[in-house]
Amino acid sequence: MGSGRGHVRLITQGDEVLILIDGATTQTRTLKKFVSAFMKENAASIRPWFGPFEVRIWTSVMADKRGHHDVDNVAKAVLDSLSGYIWRDDRQVVRLVSERFTGSANRIAVRVTPLEDQLPEVPLDNSLFSA
């Protein structure tokens, strides 16, 4: 997503946090440093929470940049950059959805939702086909 220059906004609504990243790179190292620096300067009022989290990540990429943004790399960079600010450790994330789509701008949106309880056990067998 460009030269690495961008704009980050942090919005809270109740216990949920929305992080909007406009025009930043999705190169893992640069994205992680960029978001971590923003969180260090602007998230002092947010204390890391205990407990499980759900994270949804949407990555909008302009058509000419489509092949360069692996959803797993974006997710890992984002999760790492929020450690110590939103949660103590990204192992607290128990549900993760990361999507990439072609859009009109290079942008990443991250919604963090604390969960009341850990997720229930799921049988890991062929019943997953109907889940």
Residue pairs with C-beta under 8 A, 6 or more apart in sequence:
1 23
1 24
1 25
1 26
1 61
1 65
1 69
1 106
1 108
2 23
2 24
2 25
2 106
3 25
4 24
4 25
4 27
4 30
4 34
5 23
5 24
6 21
6 22
6 23
6 24
6 25
6 34
7 21
7 22
7 23
7 24
8 19
8 20
8 21
8 22
8 24
8 34
8 35
8 38
8 42
9 19
9 20
9 22
10 17
10 18
10 19
10 38
10 39
10 42
10 43
11 17
11 18
11 19
11 20
12 18
12 46
15 113
15 114
16 111
16 112
16 113
16 114
17 46
17 86
17 110
17 111
17 112
18 109
18 110
18 111
18 112
19 35
19 78
19 82
19 109
19 110
19 112
20 107
20 108
20 109
20 110
21 31
21 34
21 35
21 107
21 108
21 109
21 110
22 105
22 106
22 107
23 105
23 106
23 107
24 30
24 31
24 34
24 35
24 106
24 108
25 31
25 34
26 59
26 61
26 68
26 69
26 73
26 74
26 77
26 106
26 108
28 73
28 74
28 76
28 77
29 77
31 74
31 77
31 78
31 81
31 108
32 77
32 78
32 80
32 81
33 81
34 81
35 77
35 78
35 81
35 82
36 80
36 81
39 81
39 82
39 85
40 85
43 85
43 86
46 85
46 86
48 84
48 85
48 86
48 87
48 88
49 86
49 87
49 88
49 92
49 114
50 88
50 92
51 92
51 114
51 115
52 92
52 93
52 94
52 95
52 114
52 115
52 117
52 118
52 119
53 86
53 87
53 92
53 93
53 94
53 95
53 112
53 113
53 114
53 115
54 93
54 94
54 95
54 96
54 112
54 113
54 115
55 75
55 78
55 79
55 93
55 95
55 96
55 97
55 110
55 111
55 112
55 113
56 96
56 97
56 98
56 99
56 110
56 111
56 113
57 71
57 74
57 75
57 78
57 96
57 97
57 98
57 99
57 108
57 109
57 110
58 99
58 101
58 108
58 109
58 110
59 69
59 71
59 74
59 98
59 99
59 100
59 101
59 107
59 108
60 101
60 102
60 103
60 104
60 105
60 106
60 107
60 108
60 109
61 68
61 69
61 100
61 101
61 102
61 103
61 106
62 102
62 103
62 104
62 105
62 106
63 102
65 106
66 102
69 100
71 98
71 99
71 100
72 98
74 98
74 100
74 108
75 96
75 98
78 108
78 110
79 90
79 93
79 96
80 90
82 90
82 110
82 112
83 89
83 90
86 112
87 93
94 115
94 118
94 119
95 115
95 119
122 128
122 131
